[in-house]
Structures are given as structure tokens and as C-alpha cells.
Amino acid sequence: MPSTLSSHIYTMIALAAVGTLLVATLYSYTNSLKTTSEIEQLKNLLDHVATKATELLTVAAATNSSTRVFVQMPATIGYQQYWLRGGNDSSNSWLEGSLGEIADNEAAYQVFLPKGSSVSGYFVGGYGAAVLESYMNGSIPQLNLASLGG
């Protein structure tokens, strides 16, 4: 009788271990699907803002005028905060963004803007609409990114 009882106990322990592995695997798979979806939403949002920014920079350069546009932004992506900011170097300007807290040199994605333009400012999700303002700074089209509510 003891050998039968011990084999049942070992079987139950093995089933519990297999069940735990299955649950952990499904949980991991679900999280990866959610993360992939959130990253795709961030990319689409960044592309949308970059398209508006390119349009404004082109209008500023063509008409030598200033323009301000308000872009409705989601408060969060999934349950995560996100951020967008403008950046420049000697030859390019871009918008970049990532999920989570804003950090130096840790942008997950970049979208380049027209050459010869300059971009500054940042937007953090959860602070209302994004404000895109373009104007000519001498002969350089300038874009500022800011938050309406914060």
C-alpha cells in the first residue's frame, strides 16, 4: 500500500509542476502579445505626430508663417505612460518616443523630419493634447512640441 500512495503523491507533484509550467507559459505569451500591441500603438502615434510635424514645417518654410496645431493624444498606451520628444544633430532632426518614464538617450523609436529643420520640446502622455507649433527661425523651419494640459 505505501508504494501506491507514494506513486500517487509523485504523480500529483508532477501534474502540479506541469500545470505551473503551462500557466507560466500562457502568462508569458499573453504579456508578449500585449507588449507587441502597445509598441505598435506607440509607433503609429509617433508616425501620426511626425506627419503633422512635417506638414507644419513644410507650411512654415513655404509661407514664412507660424502655425499651431493641437493633436489629441491618449492618456496612456495600454496601462503604460509614454513620452515623445524632439531631437537634433548637425544634419538631422527627429521625433522620438518610448514607453515608460522619460529618460536620456533611451528612446525606443525615432522618426526623422525634413532636413534643414530644427525640433525642440517634449510631450508626456497623460497631460492632454500635444501642441505642435512651427515658425521660421531665420531661414530654418522650427518646430516646438509641448503639452497643452501640463
C-alpha positions in Angstrom: 0.0 0.0 0.0 2.7 2.6 0.8 4.2 2.2 -2.7 0.8 3.0 -4.3 0.3 6.1 -2.1 3.8 7.4 -2.8 3.3 6.9 -6.6 0.1 8.9 -6.4 1.9 11.7 -4.5 4.6 11.8 -7.1 2.0 11.9 -9.9 0.2 14.8 -8.2 3.5 16.7 -7.7 4.4 16.1 -11.4 1.0 17.2 -12.5 1.3 20.4 -10.4 4.7 21.1 -11.9 3.4 20.6 -15.4 0.4 22.8 -14.7 2.5 25.5 -13.2 4.7 25.5 -16.3 1.7 25.7 -18.6 0.2 28.6 -16.7 3.6 30.5 -16.7 4.0 29.9 -20.5 0.5 31.2 -21.2 1.0 34.2 -19.0 4.3 35.0 -20.8 2.7 34.6 -24.2 -0.2 36.9 -23.2 2.3 39.5 -22.0 4.3 39.4 -25.2 1.1 39.9 -27.2 0.1 42.9 -25.1 3.6 44.4 -25.3 3.7 43.9 -29.1 0.3 45.7 -29.4 1.5 48.6 -27.2 4.7 49.0 -29.2 2.7 49.1 -32.4 0.4 51.8 -30.9 3.4 53.9 -29.9 4.9 53.5 -33.5 1.5 54.6 -35.0 1.2 57.5 -32.7 4.8 58.7 -33.4 4.2 58.4 -37.1 1.0 60.4 -36.8 2.7 63.2 -34.9 5.6 63.2 -37.3 3.3 63.5 -40.2 1.6 66.6 -38.7 5.1 68.0 -37.8 6.3 67.5 -41.4 3.2 69.2 -42.7 3.7 72.2 -40.4 7.4 72.5 -41.1 6.6 72.5 -44.9 4.0 75.2 -44.5 6.3 77.3 -42.4 9.1 77.1 -44.9 6.8 77.7 -47.9 4.8 80.6 -46.5 7.1 82.0 -43.8 4.3 81.8 -41.3 3.7 80.4 -37.9 1.2 77.7 -37.2 -0.1 75.9 -34.1 -1.9 72.6 -34.1 -3.4 70.6 -31.2 -3.2 66.9 -31.6 -5.4 64.7 -29.3 -3.2 62.1 -27.6 -4.2 59.1 -25.5 -3.5 59.4 -21.8 -1.7 56.1 -21.8 -0.8 53.3 -24.1 -2.2 50.2 -22.6 -1.5 50.8 -18.9 1.8 52.5 -19.5 2.9 56.0 -19.6 4.7 57.1 -22.8 6.7 60.1 -24.0 7.7 61.9 -27.2 10.4 64.5 -27.7 12.2 66.3 -30.5 15.9 66.0 -31.2 18.5 67.4 -33.5 22.1 66.9 -34.5 24.2 68.6 -37.1 22.4 67.0 -40.1 19.0 65.7 -39.0 16.0 66.4 -36.8 13.6 63.8 -35.5 10.8 62.9 -33.1 11.5 60.0 -30.8 9.5 58.2 -28.1 9.2 55.3 -25.8 7.0 53.6 -23.2 7.6 54.3 -19.5 9.4 57.2 -17.8 11.2 59.8 -19.9 15.0 59.0 -19.9 18.0 60.5 -21.6 19.2 58.5 -24.7 16.7 55.7 -24.2 14.2 56.4 -27.0 12.8 53.2 -28.5 11.8 54.7 -31.8 12.7 57.6 -34.0 11.0 59.2 -37.0 13.1 61.7 -39.0 11.7 65.0 -40.1 12.7 67.1 -43.2 16.4 68.0 -43.4 17.3 71.6 -42.5 14.6 71.8 -39.8 15.0 72.1 -36.1 12.9 70.5 -33.4 12.6 71.0 -29.6 10.3 70.2 -26.7 8.7 67.1 -25.4 5.3 65.6 -24.6 4.5 63.1 -21.8 1.3 61.0 -22.1 -1.5 61.9 -19.7 -1.2 65.6 -20.0 -3.9 66.5 -22.5 -3.3 67.3 -26.2 0.1 67.8 -27.8 0.8 71.2 -29.2 2.8 71.5 -32.3 4.0 75.0 -33.2 6.0 75.8 -36.3 7.7 79.0 -37.4 10.7 80.3 -39.2 13.8 80.9 -37.1 15.8 82.9 -39.6 16.0 80.6 -42.6 15.4 77.4 -40.5 11.9 76.0 -40.0 11.5 75.4 -36.3 9.0 73.0 -34.6 8.2 73.1 -30.9 6.4 70.2 -29.2 4.6 70.8 -25.9 1.7 69.6 -23.7 -1.5 71.6 -23.6 -2.5 70.5 -20.2 0.8 70.3 -18.4 
